[in-house]
Amino acid sequence: MATSPDPGPRVYRGLNHREGIGWIAGMTPVQAFGLIGVCAPALIAMSRNQWSAALSWAVVAAIVAVLIVVPIRGRPAFRWCADLVMFQTGVFMGWSLWQSRAAAGLAGDPGEPDLPGVLARLEFPDGPELRGTRICLIHDTAEGRWGATATLTHSGVGMLSDDQCERLAARLGSMLVGLGHREVVDRVSLCVRTVPDDGTEYTVWRERHQRRDAPALARRVTAEIDSDVASVSVRTELFVTVSGTEDALRRPAKAAGGGIAGRAYALYRVLEGVADGLRGLGVTSVTWLSSTGVAEAIKTGFNPAAAAGLSHRHLTNPAPDPDGGQPGSSTVGLPISQAGPALSPTPAARAYHHDGYSSVAYAVQPPESGTIFGALGPLLAVRTAGERRTLAVHYEILSAAAGARVVKSDRFRNNVLVDAKAARGFTTTAIDTRRQRGARDQEAAVAAGHAVIRYTVAAAITVPAGWNVEDHAARLENDASGRFRLLRLELAQDSAFVAAALPVGIGLPRQKRTFDT
């Protein structure tokens, strides 16, 4: 009996769909109107037989058209010019330079955040008690969002079979769809950090269990082995952040008493379901963080070397709480006012420097050919002892009405494009056909009860400031070659670092609104 060949891992295609694709030859309405505006003087001059003026206006129109239309590394040239002007203005005026109050010798409230850049808009109030501990609420005052962060323990997916990976992917999709049906939490951010293992836990364990009468040779051999292993050891930190909008939380928060406590109770009712969904993905423990836990997660994001002192404090002076003194679960620890870096100099155009470290952040773009489950793993594989790699995936679940509008708009736009080409005798490309078929499939899936998920992926690499960060950034780009396309977020490295390395739920921009939505 002949056996069917192994089909191999499932390939997920259609993940590189760009948001906000223009209707008019791929241009947005603003770009189209701007192009018409710069071309109008040349056309008017031609209609009046003023050929010299028409030629002059045509040259100007061509230059402006290139600035408006031609994309360069993900942004039109005009946008590059505008971003460069704003970046240099911030540098010249001194707005980009930041120093903490503690480093400047200024007193402040321990409960008041002292964070640079986009983090300055965040507030971190502690909610009411939940099972003997307080959960920190992350309030984004700019976007009007409330969220919470948890640390996770997971064994990884590197040793799983293709069938197991496919089941995990299906469970992840089911969890996101379930959150969308609740209509309270609409964003989920997963942040993974592969950091150098400082060996603090092992050192504390050795101090507690070492025999004083051990032979000197055994001590010396053990010390050499520990030194060799510690220099190349890494550990993985995994966080999840869930958040909902103020509009979605207002009604259940009012029913729960209003204020911060009401919003906390509205989130608490969803967090248990999120934890259950994560356990279905292989997560063995979910620990929701208090304000001190969030402060430590942010602090170690800026300064990986701070993890050793914080871990030693937790291990040698465990907090007397019901959870057994797990890091981040108690109310005794690093105050939120000390979560940020001591000094953050003016950001460079291509890197971000903070607390004696340098980081380079990227946006990760899926390939046109599709990808498989677990393909992001090589981006977290540390190549040099002492470097840190981080990866964050931000999901947003659209409501049923918003998802239906999105897929309907995509289907209509692709049909119009294909029909217009066919009517004028132009050849329809394979990309046009694939996009048209994909739009129809997506509309059918949404009609069957599935949800539309917006997402973005950010990655970053961090090394000590004395190292050549460009060499390590090149290694990260080599690991992504052939799998994903890395877009270096120049002129915005500080914000990109937050999106890639800090578990606070920042990273997914607001949904672009066009005339058809």
Contacts in CASP RR format, 6 or more apart in sequence:
PFRMAT RR
TARGET T0000
AUTHOR 0000-0000-0000
METHOD contacts of the structure
MODEL  1
MATSPDPGPRVYRGLNHREGIGWIAGMTPVQAFGLIGVCAPALIAMSRNQ
WSAALSWAVVAAIVAVLIVVPIRGRPAFRWCADLVMFQTGVFMGWSLWQS
RAAAGLAGDPGEPDLPGVLARLEFPDGPELRGTRICLIHDTAEGRWGATA
TLTHSGVGMLSDDQCERLAARLGSMLVGLGHREVVDRVSLCVRTVPDDGT
EYTVWRERHQRRDAPALARRVTAEIDSDVASVSVRTELFVTVSGTEDALR
RPAKAAGGGIAGRAYALYRVLEGVADGLRGLGVTSVTWLSSTGVAEAIKT
GFNPAAAAGLSHRHLTNPAPDPDGGQPGSSTVGLPISQAGPALSPTPAAR
AYHHDGYSSVAYAVQPPESGTIFGALGPLLAVRTAGERRTLAVHYEILSA
AAGARVVKSDRFRNNVLVDAKAARGFTTTAIDTRRQRGARDQEAAVAAGH
AVIRYTVAAAITVPAGWNVEDHAARLENDASGRFRLLRLELAQDSAFVAA
ALPVGIGLPRQKRTFDT
8 162 0 8 1.000
9 162 0 8 1.000
9 165 0 8 1.000
9 166 0 8 1.000
9 372 0 8 1.000
9 373 0 8 1.000
10 162 0 8 1.000
10 165 0 8 1.000
10 166 0 8 1.000
10 169 0 8 1.000
10 372 0 8 1.000
10 373 0 8 1.000
11 369 0 8 1.000
11 370 0 8 1.000
11 371 0 8 1.000
11 372 0 8 1.000
12 169 0 8 1.000
12 370 0 8 1.000
12 371 0 8 1.000
12 372 0 8 1.000
12 373 0 8 1.000
13 369 0 8 1.000
13 370 0 8 1.000
14 366 0 8 1.000
14 370 0 8 1.000
14 438 0 8 1.000
15 366 0 8 1.000
15 370 0 8 1.000
15 371 0 8 1.000
16 365 0 8 1.000
16 366 0 8 1.000
16 367 0 8 1.000
16 368 0 8 1.000
16 370 0 8 1.000
17 410 0 8 1.000
19 454 0 8 1.000
19 511 0 8 1.000
19 512 0 8 1.000
20 28 0 8 1.000
20 512 0 8 1.000
20 514 0 8 1.000
21 413 0 8 1.000
22 28 0 8 1.000
22 29 0 8 1.000
22 31 0 8 1.000
22 413 0 8 1.000
22 514 0 8 1.000
23 29 0 8 1.000
23 413 0 8 1.000
23 514 0 8 1.000
23 515 0 8 1.000
23 516 0 8 1.000
24 31 0 8 1.000
24 32 0 8 1.000
25 32 0 8 1.000
27 35 0 8 1.000
27 69 0 8 1.000
28 514 0 8 1.000
29 514 0 8 1.000
29 515 0 8 1.000
31 68 0 8 1.000
31 69 0 8 1.000
31 76 0 8 1.000
34 68 0 8 1.000
35 65 0 8 1.000
35 68 0 8 1.000
35 69 0 8 1.000
38 60 0 8 1.000
38 61 0 8 1.000
38 64 0 8 1.000
38 65 0 8 1.000
38 68 0 8 1.000
39 61 0 8 1.000
39 65 0 8 1.000
41 57 0 8 1.000
41 60 0 8 1.000
41 61 0 8 1.000
42 54 0 8 1.000
42 57 0 8 1.000
42 58 0 8 1.000
42 60 0 8 1.000
42 61 0 8 1.000
45 51 0 8 1.000
45 53 0 8 1.000
45 54 0 8 1.000
45 57 0 8 1.000
46 54 0 8 1.000
66 77 0 8 1.000
67 76 0 8 1.000
67 77 0 8 1.000
67 78 0 8 1.000
67 81 0 8 1.000
68 76 0 8 1.000
68 77 0 8 1.000
68 78 0 8 1.000
69 76 0 8 1.000
70 76 0 8 1.000
70 77 0 8 1.000
72 80 0 8 1.000
73 487 0 8 1.000
73 488 0 8 1.000
73 490 0 8 1.000
74 487 0 8 1.000
75 83 0 8 1.000
83 491 0 8 1.000
83 492 0 8 1.000
84 491 0 8 1.000
87 349 0 8 1.000
87 491 0 8 1.000
89 95 0 8 1.000
90 96 0 8 1.000
91 346 0 8 1.000
94 346 0 8 1.000
96 346 0 8 1.000
96 347 0 8 1.000
96 494 0 8 1.000
97 344 0 8 1.000
97 345 0 8 1.000
97 346 0 8 1.000
98 116 0 8 1.000
98 117 0 8 1.000
98 343 0 8 1.000
98 344 0 8 1.000
99 342 0 8 1.000
99 343 0 8 1.000
99 344 0 8 1.000
100 114 0 8 1.000
100 338 0 8 1.000
100 340 0 8 1.000
100 341 0 8 1.000
100 342 0 8 1.000
100 343 0 8 1.000
101 107 0 8 1.000
101 108 0 8 1.000
101 114 0 8 1.000
101 337 0 8 1.000
102 114 0 8 1.000
102 337 0 8 1.000
102 338 0 8 1.000
102 342 0 8 1.000
103 342 0 8 1.000
103 343 0 8 1.000
108 114 0 8 1.000
108 337 0 8 1.000
109 337 0 8 1.000
110 335 0 8 1.000
110 336 0 8 1.000
110 337 0 8 1.000
110 338 0 8 1.000
111 124 0 8 1.000
111 291 0 8 1.000
111 335 0 8 1.000
111 336 0 8 1.000
111 337 0 8 1.000
112 336 0 8 1.000
112 337 0 8 1.000
113 119 0 8 1.000
113 120 0 8 1.000
113 122 0 8 1.000
113 123 0 8 1.000
113 124 0 8 1.000
113 336 0 8 1.000
113 337 0 8 1.000
113 339 0 8 1.000
114 337 0 8 1.000
114 338 0 8 1.000
114 339 0 8 1.000
114 340 0 8 1.000
115 122 0 8 1.000
115 298 0 8 1.000
115 339 0 8 1.000
115 340 0 8 1.000
116 340 0 8 1.000
116 341 0 8 1.000
116 344 0 8 1.000
116 494 0 8 1.000
117 494 0 8 1.000
117 495 0 8 1.000
117 498 0 8 1.000
118 494 0 8 1.000
118 495 0 8 1.000
118 498 0 8 1.000
118 506 0 8 1.000
119 298 0 8 1.000
119 340 0 8 1.000
119 498 0 8 1.000
119 502 0 8 1.000
119 504 0 8 1.000
119 506 0 8 1.000
121 140 0 8 1.000
121 141 0 8 1.000
121 142 0 8 1.000
122 138 0 8 1.000
122 139 0 8 1.000
122 140 0 8 1.000
122 141 0 8 1.000
122 504 0 8 1.000
122 506 0 8 1.000
123 138 0 8 1.000
123 139 0 8 1.000
123 141 0 8 1.000
124 136 0 8 1.000
124 137 0 8 1.000
124 138 0 8 1.000
124 139 0 8 1.000
124 291 0 8 1.000
124 294 0 8 1.000
124 295 0 8 1.000
124 336 0 8 1.000
125 136 0 8 1.000
125 137 0 8 1.000
125 139 0 8 1.000
125 260 0 8 1.000
125 291 0 8 1.000
126 134 0 8 1.000
126 135 0 8 1.000
126 136 0 8 1.000
126 137 0 8 1.000
126 290 0 8 1.000
126 291 0 8 1.000
126 331 0 8 1.000
127 134 0 8 1.000
127 135 0 8 1.000
127 136 0 8 1.000
127 137 0 8 1.000
127 260 0 8 1.000
127 261 0 8 1.000
127 264 0 8 1.000
128 134 0 8 1.000
128 261 0 8 1.000
128 264 0 8 1.000
128 265 0 8 1.000
130 268 0 8 1.000
130 288 0 8 1.000
131 322 0 8 1.000
132 321 0 8 1.000
132 322 0 8 1.000
132 323 0 8 1.000
133 288 0 8 1.000
133 290 0 8 1.000
133 321 0 8 1.000
133 322 0 8 1.000
133 323 0 8 1.000
133 329 0 8 1.000
133 330 0 8 1.000
133 331 0 8 1.000
134 290 0 8 1.000
134 291 0 8 1.000
134 331 0 8 1.000
135 148 0 8 1.000
135 264 0 8 1.000
135 267 0 8 1.000
135 268 0 8 1.000
135 271 0 8 1.000
135 288 0 8 1.000
135 289 0 8 1.000
135 290 0 8 1.000
136 148 0 8 1.000
136 149 0 8 1.000
136 289 0 8 1.000
136 290 0 8 1.000
136 291 0 8 1.000
136 293 0 8 1.000
136 294 0 8 1.000
137 146 0 8 1.000
137 147 0 8 1.000
137 148 0 8 1.000
137 260 0 8 1.000
137 263 0 8 1.000
137 264 0 8 1.000
137 267 0 8 1.000
138 145 0 8 1.000
138 146 0 8 1.000
138 147 0 8 1.000
138 148 0 8 1.000
138 149 0 8 1.000
138 241 0 8 1.000
138 243 0 8 1.000
138 294 0 8 1.000
138 504 0 8 1.000
138 505 0 8 1.000
139 145 0 8 1.000
139 146 0 8 1.000
139 147 0 8 1.000
140 146 0 8 1.000
140 243 0 8 1.000
140 505 0 8 1.000
140 506 0 8 1.000
143 245 0 8 1.000
143 510 0 8 1.000
144 245 0 8 1.000
144 246 0 8 1.000
145 187 0 8 1.000
145 243 0 8 1.000
145 244 0 8 1.000
145 245 0 8 1.000
145 246 0 8 1.000
146 243 0 8 1.000
146 244 0 8 1.000
146 246 0 8 1.000
146 249 0 8 1.000
146 263 0 8 1.000
146 267 0 8 1.000
147 185 0 8 1.000
147 241 0 8 1.000
147 242 0 8 1.000
147 243 0 8 1.000
147 244 0 8 1.000
147 267 0 8 1.000
147 505 0 8 1.000
148 241 0 8 1.000
148 242 0 8 1.000
148 243 0 8 1.000
148 267 0 8 1.000
148 271 0 8 1.000
148 288 0 8 1.000
148 289 0 8 1.000
149 239 0 8 1.000
149 240 0 8 1.000
149 241 0 8 1.000
149 288 0 8 1.000
149 289 0 8 1.000
149 294 0 8 1.000
149 297 0 8 1.000
149 503 0 8 1.000
149 504 0 8 1.000
149 505 0 8 1.000
150 239 0 8 1.000
150 240 0 8 1.000
150 241 0 8 1.000
150 271 0 8 1.000
150 275 0 8 1.000
150 286 0 8 1.000
150 287 0 8 1.000
150 288 0 8 1.000
150 289 0 8 1.000
151 237 0 8 1.000
151 238 0 8 1.000
151 239 0 8 1.000
151 286 0 8 1.000
151 287 0 8 1.000
151 289 0 8 1.000
151 297 0 8 1.000
151 327 0 8 1.000
151 328 0 8 1.000
152 238 0 8 1.000
152 239 0 8 1.000
152 240 0 8 1.000
152 278 0 8 1.000
152 283 0 8 1.000
152 285 0 8 1.000
152 286 0 8 1.000
152 287 0 8 1.000
153 238 0 8 1.000
153 283 0 8 1.000
153 284 0 8 1.000
153 285 0 8 1.000
154 238 0 8 1.000
154 281 0 8 1.000
154 282 0 8 1.000
154 283 0 8 1.000
154 284 0 8 1.000
155 282 0 8 1.000
155 284 0 8 1.000
157 164 0 8 1.000
157 165 0 8 1.000
157 168 0 8 1.000
157 373 0 8 1.000
157 374 0 8 1.000
158 374 0 8 1.000
160 168 0 8 1.000
165 372 0 8 1.000
165 373 0 8 1.000
165 374 0 8 1.000
166 373 0 8 1.000
168 281 0 8 1.000
168 282 0 8 1.000
168 373 0 8 1.000
169 373 0 8 1.000
171 277 0 8 1.000
171 280 0 8 1.000
171 281 0 8 1.000
172 281 0 8 1.000
173 453 0 8 1.000
175 274 0 8 1.000
175 277 0 8 1.000
175 278 0 8 1.000
175 280 0 8 1.000
175 281 0 8 1.000
176 188 0 8 1.000
176 395 0 8 1.000
176 397 0 8 1.000
176 451 0 8 1.000
176 453 0 8 1.000
177 397 0 8 1.000
177 449 0 8 1.000
177 450 0 8 1.000
177 451 0 8 1.000
178 451 0 8 1.000
179 185 0 8 1.000
179 186 0 8 1.000
179 188 0 8 1.000
179 242 0 8 1.000
179 270 0 8 1.000
179 274 0 8 1.000
179 397 0 8 1.000
180 186 0 8 1.000
180 397 0 8 1.000
180 399 0 8 1.000
180 451 0 8 1.000
182 270 0 8 1.000
183 248 0 8 1.000
183 399 0 8 1.000
184 244 0 8 1.000
184 248 0 8 1.000
184 249 0 8 1.000
184 252 0 8 1.000
184 266 0 8 1.000
184 267 0 8 1.000
184 269 0 8 1.000
184 270 0 8 1.000
185 242 0 8 1.000
185 243 0 8 1.000
185 244 0 8 1.000
185 248 0 8 1.000
185 267 0 8 1.000
185 270 0 8 1.000
185 274 0 8 1.000
186 243 0 8 1.000
186 244 0 8 1.000
186 245 0 8 1.000
186 248 0 8 1.000
186 396 0 8 1.000
186 397 0 8 1.000
186 398 0 8 1.000
186 399 0 8 1.000
187 241 0 8 1.000
187 242 0 8 1.000
187 243 0 8 1.000
187 244 0 8 1.000
187 394 0 8 1.000
187 395 0 8 1.000
187 396 0 8 1.000
187 397 0 8 1.000
187 505 0 8 1.000
187 508 0 8 1.000
188 240 0 8 1.000
188 241 0 8 1.000
188 242 0 8 1.000
188 274 0 8 1.000
188 394 0 8 1.000
188 395 0 8 1.000
188 397 0 8 1.000
189 239 0 8 1.000
189 240 0 8 1.000
189 241 0 8 1.000
189 242 0 8 1.000
189 243 0 8 1.000
189 392 0 8 1.000
189 393 0 8 1.000
189 394 0 8 1.000
189 395 0 8 1.000
189 503 0 8 1.000
189 505 0 8 1.000
189 507 0 8 1.000
189 508 0 8 1.000
190 238 0 8 1.000
190 239 0 8 1.000
190 240 0 8 1.000
190 392 0 8 1.000
190 393 0 8 1.000
190 395 0 8 1.000
191 238 0 8 1.000
191 239 0 8 1.000
191 240 0 8 1.000
191 241 0 8 1.000
191 390 0 8 1.000
191 391 0 8 1.000
191 392 0 8 1.000
191 501 0 8 1.000
191 502 0 8 1.000
191 503 0 8 1.000
192 236 0 8 1.000
192 237 0 8 1.000
192 238 0 8 1.000
192 239 0 8 1.000
192 380 0 8 1.000
192 390 0 8 1.000
192 391 0 8 1.000
192 392 0 8 1.000
193 236 0 8 1.000
193 237 0 8 1.000
193 238 0 8 1.000
193 239 0 8 1.000
193 301 0 8 1.000
193 388 0 8 1.000
193 389 0 8 1.000
193 390 0 8 1.000
193 501 0 8 1.000
194 234 0 8 1.000
194 235 0 8 1.000
194 236 0 8 1.000
194 380 0 8 1.000
194 381 0 8 1.000
194 382 0 8 1.000
194 388 0 8 1.000
194 389 0 8 1.000
194 390 0 8 1.000
195 234 0 8 1.000
195 235 0 8 1.000
195 236 0 8 1.000
195 237 0 8 1.000
195 300 0 8 1.000
195 304 0 8 1.000
195 307 0 8 1.000
195 388 0 8 1.000
196 233 0 8 1.000
196 234 0 8 1.000
196 304 0 8 1.000
196 382 0 8 1.000
196 385 0 8 1.000
196 386 0 8 1.000
196 387 0 8 1.000
196 388 0 8 1.000
197 230 0 8 1.000
197 233 0 8 1.000
197 234 0 8 1.000
197 235 0 8 1.000
198 305 0 8 1.000
198 307 0 8 1.000
198 308 0 8 1.000
198 311 0 8 1.000
199 230 0 8 1.000
199 233 0 8 1.000
199 308 0 8 1.000
200 307 0 8 1.000
200 308 0 8 1.000
200 309 0 8 1.000
200 311 0 8 1.000
200 312 0 8 1.000
200 315 0 8 1.000
201 311 0 8 1.000
201 315 0 8 1.000
202 226 0 8 1.000
202 230 0 8 1.000
204 312 0 8 1.000
204 315 0 8 1.000
204 316 0 8 1.000
231 385 0 8 1.000
232 385 0 8 1.000
234 382 0 8 1.000
236 380 0 8 1.000
237 297 0 8 1.000
237 300 0 8 1.000
239 297 0 8 1.000
239 503 0 8 1.000
240 274 0 8 1.000
240 278 0 8 1.000
240 286 0 8 1.000
240 503 0 8 1.000
241 503 0 8 1.000
241 504 0 8 1.000
241 505 0 8 1.000
242 267 0 8 1.000
242 270 0 8 1.000
242 271 0 8 1.000
242 274 0 8 1.000
243 505 0 8 1.000
244 267 0 8 1.000
249 263 0 8 1.000
249 266 0 8 1.000
249 267 0 8 1.000
252 262 0 8 1.000
252 265 0 8 1.000
252 266 0 8 1.000
252 269 0 8 1.000
253 259 0 8 1.000
253 262 0 8 1.000
253 263 0 8 1.000
253 265 0 8 1.000
253 266 0 8 1.000
254 262 0 8 1.000
256 262 0 8 1.000
256 263 0 8 1.000
256 265 0 8 1.000
256 266 0 8 1.000
257 265 0 8 1.000
271 288 0 8 1.000
274 286 0 8 1.000
275 286 0 8 1.000
278 286 0 8 1.000
279 286 0 8 1.000
287 323 0 8 1.000
287 326 0 8 1.000
287 328 0 8 1.000
287 329 0 8 1.000
289 297 0 8 1.000
289 328 0 8 1.000
289 329 0 8 1.000
290 328 0 8 1.000
290 329 0 8 1.000
290 330 0 8 1.000
290 331 0 8 1.000
291 331 0 8 1.000
291 335 0 8 1.000
291 336 0 8 1.000
292 328 0 8 1.000
292 330 0 8 1.000
292 331 0 8 1.000
292 332 0 8 1.000
292 333 0 8 1.000
292 334 0 8 1.000
292 335 0 8 1.000
292 336 0 8 1.000
293 327 0 8 1.000
293 328 0 8 1.000
293 329 0 8 1.000
293 333 0 8 1.000
293 334 0 8 1.000
294 336 0 8 1.000
294 339 0 8 1.000
294 503 0 8 1.000
294 504 0 8 1.000
295 333 0 8 1.000
295 334 0 8 1.000
295 335 0 8 1.000
295 336 0 8 1.000
295 338 0 8 1.000
295 339 0 8 1.000
296 310 0 8 1.000
296 327 0 8 1.000
296 328 0 8 1.000
296 333 0 8 1.000
296 334 0 8 1.000
296 339 0 8 1.000
297 502 0 8 1.000
297 503 0 8 1.000
298 339 0 8 1.000
298 340 0 8 1.000
298 502 0 8 1.000
298 504 0 8 1.000
299 306 0 8 1.000
299 310 0 8 1.000
299 334 0 8 1.000
299 338 0 8 1.000
299 339 0 8 1.000
299 340 0 8 1.000
300 306 0 8 1.000
300 307 0 8 1.000
300 310 0 8 1.000
301 390 0 8 1.000
301 462 0 8 1.000
301 501 0 8 1.000
301 502 0 8 1.000
302 340 0 8 1.000
302 341 0 8 1.000
302 354 0 8 1.000
302 355 0 8 1.000
302 357 0 8 1.000
303 341 0 8 1.000
303 354 0 8 1.000
303 355 0 8 1.000
303 356 0 8 1.000
303 357 0 8 1.000
304 357 0 8 1.000
304 388 0 8 1.000
304 462 0 8 1.000
310 327 0 8 1.000
310 334 0 8 1.000
311 327 0 8 1.000
313 333 0 8 1.000
314 325 0 8 1.000
314 327 0 8 1.000
314 328 0 8 1.000
318 324 0 8 1.000
318 325 0 8 1.000
319 325 0 8 1.000
319 329 0 8 1.000
319 330 0 8 1.000
319 331 0 8 1.000
319 332 0 8 1.000
319 333 0 8 1.000
320 330 0 8 1.000
321 329 0 8 1.000
321 330 0 8 1.000
321 331 0 8 1.000
323 329 0 8 1.000
323 330 0 8 1.000
341 354 0 8 1.000
341 355 0 8 1.000
342 355 0 8 1.000
343 354 0 8 1.000
343 355 0 8 1.000
344 353 0 8 1.000
344 354 0 8 1.000
344 355 0 8 1.000
344 494 0 8 1.000
345 353 0 8 1.000
347 353 0 8 1.000
347 493 0 8 1.000
347 494 0 8 1.000
348 493 0 8 1.000
349 490 0 8 1.000
349 491 0 8 1.000
349 493 0 8 1.000
350 360 0 8 1.000
350 488 0 8 1.000
350 490 0 8 1.000
350 493 0 8 1.000
351 358 0 8 1.000
351 359 0 8 1.000
351 360 0 8 1.000
351 469 0 8 1.000
351 493 0 8 1.000
352 358 0 8 1.000
352 359 0 8 1.000
352 360 0 8 1.000
352 361 0 8 1.000
352 493 0 8 1.000
352 494 0 8 1.000
352 496 0 8 1.000
352 497 0 8 1.000
353 359 0 8 1.000
353 465 0 8 1.000
354 497 0 8 1.000
356 464 0 8 1.000
356 465 0 8 1.000
357 462 0 8 1.000
357 463 0 8 1.000
357 464 0 8 1.000
357 465 0 8 1.000
358 462 0 8 1.000
358 463 0 8 1.000
358 464 0 8 1.000
358 465 0 8 1.000
358 466 0 8 1.000
358 467 0 8 1.000
358 469 0 8 1.000
359 460 0 8 1.000
359 461 0 8 1.000
359 462 0 8 1.000
359 463 0 8 1.000
359 469 0 8 1.000
359 493 0 8 1.000
359 497 0 8 1.000
359 501 0 8 1.000
360 460 0 8 1.000
360 461 0 8 1.000
360 469 0 8 1.000
360 470 0 8 1.000
360 472 0 8 1.000
360 473 0 8 1.000
360 476 0 8 1.000
360 488 0 8 1.000
360 493 0 8 1.000
361 458 0 8 1.000
361 459 0 8 1.000
361 460 0 8 1.000
361 488 0 8 1.000
361 489 0 8 1.000
361 493 0 8 1.000
361 496 0 8 1.000
361 497 0 8 1.000
361 499 0 8 1.000
361 500 0 8 1.000
361 501 0 8 1.000
362 458 0 8 1.000
362 459 0 8 1.000
362 460 0 8 1.000
362 476 0 8 1.000
362 486 0 8 1.000
362 487 0 8 1.000
362 488 0 8 1.000
362 489 0 8 1.000
362 496 0 8 1.000
362 500 0 8 1.000
363 456 0 8 1.000
363 457 0 8 1.000
363 458 0 8 1.000
363 486 0 8 1.000
363 487 0 8 1.000
363 489 0 8 1.000
363 496 0 8 1.000
364 376 0 8 1.000
364 379 0 8 1.000
364 391 0 8 1.000
364 457 0 8 1.000
364 458 0 8 1.000
364 459 0 8 1.000
364 480 0 8 1.000
364 484 0 8 1.000
364 485 0 8 1.000
364 486 0 8 1.000
364 487 0 8 1.000
365 457 0 8 1.000
365 484 0 8 1.000
365 485 0 8 1.000
365 486 0 8 1.000
365 487 0 8 1.000
366 457 0 8 1.000
366 484 0 8 1.000
366 485 0 8 1.000
367 482 0 8 1.000
367 483 0 8 1.000
367 484 0 8 1.000
367 485 0 8 1.000
371 483 0 8 1.000
371 484 0 8 1.000
375 483 0 8 1.000
375 484 0 8 1.000
376 391 0 8 1.000
376 393 0 8 1.000
376 457 0 8 1.000
376 484 0 8 1.000
377 391 0 8 1.000
378 479 0 8 1.000
378 480 0 8 1.000
378 483 0 8 1.000
379 389 0 8 1.000
379 391 0 8 1.000
379 459 0 8 1.000
379 476 0 8 1.000
379 479 0 8 1.000
379 480 0 8 1.000
379 484 0 8 1.000
380 389 0 8 1.000
380 390 0 8 1.000
380 391 0 8 1.000
381 389 0 8 1.000
381 479 0 8 1.000
382 388 0 8 1.000
382 389 0 8 1.000
383 472 0 8 1.000
383 475 0 8 1.000
383 479 0 8 1.000
384 463 0 8 1.000
384 472 0 8 1.000
384 475 0 8 1.000
386 463 0 8 1.000
386 464 0 8 1.000
387 461 0 8 1.000
387 462 0 8 1.000
387 463 0 8 1.000
387 467 0 8 1.000
387 472 0 8 1.000
388 461 0 8 1.000
388 462 0 8 1.000
388 463 0 8 1.000
389 459 0 8 1.000
389 460 0 8 1.000
389 461 0 8 1.000
389 462 0 8 1.000
389 476 0 8 1.000
390 459 0 8 1.000
390 460 0 8 1.000
390 461 0 8 1.000
390 462 0 8 1.000
390 500 0 8 1.000
390 501 0 8 1.000
391 457 0 8 1.000
391 458 0 8 1.000
391 459 0 8 1.000
391 500 0 8 1.000
392 457 0 8 1.000
392 458 0 8 1.000
392 459 0 8 1.000
392 499 0 8 1.000
392 500 0 8 1.000
392 501 0 8 1.000
392 503 0 8 1.000
392 507 0 8 1.000
393 455 0 8 1.000
393 456 0 8 1.000
393 457 0 8 1.000
394 455 0 8 1.000
394 456 0 8 1.000
394 457 0 8 1.000
394 458 0 8 1.000
394 499 0 8 1.000
394 505 0 8 1.000
394 507 0 8 1.000
394 508 0 8 1.000
395 453 0 8 1.000
395 454 0 8 1.000
395 455 0 8 1.000
395 508 0 8 1.000
396 453 0 8 1.000
396 454 0 8 1.000
396 455 0 8 1.000
396 508 0 8 1.000
396 511 0 8 1.000
397 451 0 8 1.000
397 452 0 8 1.000
397 453 0 8 1.000
398 406 0 8 1.000
398 451 0 8 1.000
398 452 0 8 1.000
398 453 0 8 1.000
398 454 0 8 1.000
398 511 0 8 1.000
400 446 0 8 1.000
400 449 0 8 1.000
400 451 0 8 1.000
402 452 0 8 1.000
402 511 0 8 1.000
402 517 0 8 1.000
403 446 0 8 1.000
403 451 0 8 1.000
403 452 0 8 1.000
404 446 0 8 1.000
404 447 0 8 1.000
405 516 0 8 1.000
405 517 0 8 1.000
406 452 0 8 1.000
406 517 0 8 1.000
407 439 0 8 1.000
407 442 0 8 1.000
407 443 0 8 1.000
407 446 0 8 1.000
407 452 0 8 1.000
408 443 0 8 1.000
409 514 0 8 1.000
409 516 0 8 1.000
409 517 0 8 1.000
410 439 0 8 1.000
410 442 0 8 1.000
410 443 0 8 1.000
411 436 0 8 1.000
411 439 0 8 1.000
411 440 0 8 1.000
411 442 0 8 1.000
411 443 0 8 1.000
412 516 0 8 1.000
413 439 0 8 1.000
413 516 0 8 1.000
414 432 0 8 1.000
414 435 0 8 1.000
414 436 0 8 1.000
414 439 0 8 1.000
415 436 0 8 1.000
415 439 0 8 1.000
417 432 0 8 1.000
417 436 0 8 1.000
418 428 0 8 1.000
418 432 0 8 1.000
418 433 0 8 1.000
418 436 0 8 1.000
421 427 0 8 1.000
421 428 0 8 1.000
421 432 0 8 1.000
422 428 0 8 1.000
442 452 0 8 1.000
446 452 0 8 1.000
454 508 0 8 1.000
454 511 0 8 1.000
455 508 0 8 1.000
456 499 0 8 1.000
456 507 0 8 1.000
456 508 0 8 1.000
456 509 0 8 1.000
457 484 0 8 1.000
458 496 0 8 1.000
458 499 0 8 1.000
458 500 0 8 1.000
458 507 0 8 1.000
459 476 0 8 1.000
459 480 0 8 1.000
459 486 0 8 1.000
459 500 0 8 1.000
460 496 0 8 1.000
460 497 0 8 1.000
460 500 0 8 1.000
460 501 0 8 1.000
461 469 0 8 1.000
461 472 0 8 1.000
461 473 0 8 1.000
461 475 0 8 1.000
461 476 0 8 1.000
462 501 0 8 1.000
463 469 0 8 1.000
463 472 0 8 1.000
473 488 0 8 1.000
476 486 0 8 1.000
477 486 0 8 1.000
480 486 0 8 1.000
489 495 0 8 1.000
489 496 0 8 1.000
495 506 0 8 1.000
498 504 0 8 1.000
498 506 0 8 1.000
498 507 0 8 1.000
499 506 0 8 1.000
499 507 0 8 1.000
END
